Amino acid sequence: MNEAYQWLAAHSRETAYLRSIKKLIAWDQRTFIPEKGHAHRAAQLAVLAKLIHERDTDPRVGEYLSKVEGTELTREPESTEAVNIREWRRAFDLNTKIPQELAVALTKASAEGQTVWEKVRPANDWQTFQPYLERIVTLKKEQAAALGYDAEPYDPLLDLYEVGETAAGVAAVFAPLREATIRLLEEIPDEFRRPDTGIITRHFPRDLQEKFSRAAAARIGYDFAAGRLDVTAHPFSTGVGPGDARITTRYDEHFFPMAFFGTLHEAGHAMYNLGLPEEHWGTPRGEPVSLAIHESQSRMWENLVGRTLAFWQYFYPAAQEMFPALEGVSLEAFYRAINRVEPSLIRVEADEVTYNLHIIFRFELERALIKGDLEVSDLPEAWNDKVREFLGLTPPDYADGVMQDVHWSGGHIGYFPTYTLGNLYAAQFFAKAREDLGGLEEMFARGEFAPLLAWLRENIHAQGSRYRPRDLVRVVTGKELEARYLLDYLKGKFVG
């Protein structure tokens, strides 16, 4: 093997261990850290960010890349070596554009911003949070400028999460999706618009919810010997490394869907991480291809599997036995309740039809923030205007309005579009899995989820970053990414 390539691979793996440590202490910060430990944790994260940035921008990386590019190692574009070299080059070019001081400042500001958000959101305290968000937005603008762009500053931030996408390209996909969603809402019958949702707001004890959620996550394929389920202010999943992919959720004893579907969602993320090729860990070939592909896995298990009638044909008897609140409630009534279609304030609790509207207006707001068309101080009012325009609702406060998501507090600007792109990918992948496997619903009704997981492992998880997102969907399904798969799925489920 080429000595330069061997050096690059070893350097990449050593750096990956540092990133893994960073993920672990970031997970701890959001779960079990003592209240007085946050300031020290922010400093720890800043030091790690400095070390990682130094390794990412090591001039030797560029020197050795120049020795392997254009050689026999890159002759086959989809070979492991060619994929790694391609992605190392992209990362090196991006990282060398970011001054170390900016990388450290971003990490520290994000750690501080997220800590403050967790404290002040329950108190509805926007005024305290605002200066932290202003600092983050300022730094993200600096990051965009450092990375460079042709059209607008949002593009390089979006590209960090979804390589190859641009604001204009996303907007072109989102505009017709919004129009089609609004038309679909008008066609949905009352059985889904006005079911008895009191069923799922009865008393569901937290300990029983945890037991039931754990059992369901394990049944669909989440390996608890390689993970954990803990509680946090905002559900998330983190892939620490091979054999360690952790998930979190949050509980409401009077709203069953929050914890249960949140757990399925995060388990979908974790199963993707656990399905990555372990032999390639620490190199791009062993990494997830993008946030949208990642999201396709979580949304698929949460919705295209977890909210189906077939899924509950298997799980509902156990749910009725465990929760007295479901005594005498028919499967059909429960199914309609968990699939109610109604505009709501909270994104993570939104139904499948209106969910993308939440994403589209968030995309528009953060795009405006980075372009300079919107100031952070004006964000709450702009948020409320968008909620009224898109959903016909008015947020009662900041906590359930502009402060409801963790993303901006953690510096993740450019992330939101990946959710809707993920929904689009999920529907298209699922349609292909049904075509290849046949009878998925019958399998779910029998509690058989291994065939679908195996299909995902082979076609998506095991590919790592071999293909770029749009290429992956083309390779797997034989088609370009199309919104019609998602729209056909929604219409078939809710309209018939």
Stockholm file with secondary structure:
# STOCKHOLM 1.0

chainA/1-496         MNEAYQWLAAHSRETAYLRSIKKLIAWDQRTFIPEKGHAHRAAQLAVLAKLIHERDTDPRVGEYLSKVEGTELTREPESTEAVNIREWRRAFDLNTKIPQELAVALTKASAEGQTVWEKVRPANDWQTFQPYLERIVTLKKEQAAALGYDAEPYDPLLDLYEVGETAAGVAAVFAPLREATIRLLEEIPDEFRRPDTGIITRHFPRDLQEKFSRAAAARIGYDFAAGRLDVTAHPFSTGVGPGDARITTRYDEHFFPMAFFGTLHEAGHAMYNLGLPEEHWGTPRGEPVSLAIHESQSRMWENLVGRTLAFWQYFYPAAQEMFPALEGVSLEAFYRAINRVEPSLIRVEADEVTYNLHIIFRFELERALIKGDLEVSDLPEAWNDKVREFLGLTPPDYADGVMQDVHWSGGHIGYFPTYTLGNLYAAQFFAKAREDLGGLEEMFARGEFAPLLAWLRENIHAQGSRYRPRDLVRVVTGKELEARYLLDYLKGKFVG
#=GR chainA/1-496 SS CCHHHHHHHHHHHHHHHHHHHHHHHHHHHTTTCCGGGHHHHHHHHHHHHHHHHHHHTCHHHHHHHHHHTTSGGGSSTTSHHHHHHHHHHHHHHHHTTSCHHHHHHHHHHHHHHHHHHHHHTTTTCHHHHHHHHHHHHHHHHHHHHHHCCSSCTHHHHHHHHSTTCCHHHHHHHHHHHHHHHHHHHHHCCHHHHSCCGGGGGSCCCHHHHHHHHHHHHHHHTCCGGGCCEEECSSCCEEEEETTEEEEEECCCTTCHHHHHHHHHHHHHHHHHHHHSCGGGTTSGGGSCSCHHHHHHHHHIIIIIITTSHHHHHHHHHHHHHHCGGGTTCCHHHHHHHHTCCCCCSCGGGCCTTTHHHHHHHHHHHHHHHHHTSSCGGGHHHHHHHHHHHHHSCCCSSSTTTTTSCSTGGGTCTTCTHHHHHHHHHHHHHHHHHHHHHCCHHHHHHTTCCHHHHHHHHHHTGGGTTSSCHHHHHHHHHSSCCCTHHHHHHHHHHHTC
#=GC SS_cons         CCHHHHHHHHHHHHHHHHHHHHHHHHHHHTTTCCGGGHHHHHHHHHHHHHHHHHHHTCHHHHHHHHHHTTSGGGSSTTSHHHHHHHHHHHHHHHHTTSCHHHHHHHHHHHHHHHHHHHHHTTTTCHHHHHHHHHHHHHHHHHHHHHHCCSSCTHHHHHHHHSTTCCHHHHHHHHHHHHHHHHHHHHHCCHHHHSCCGGGGGSCCCHHHHHHHHHHHHHHHTCCGGGCCEEECSSCCEEEEETTEEEEEECCCTTCHHHHHHHHHHHHHHHHHHHHSCGGGTTSGGGSCSCHHHHHHHHHIIIIIITTSHHHHHHHHHHHHHHCGGGTTCCHHHHHHHHTCCCCCSCGGGCCTTTHHHHHHHHHHHHHHHHHTSSCGGGHHHHHHHHHHHHHSCCCSSSTTTTTSCSTGGGTCTTCTHHHHHHHHHHHHHHHHHHHHHCCHHHHHHTTCCHHHHHHHHHHTGGGTTSSCHHHHHHHHHSSCCCTHHHHHHHHHHHTC
//
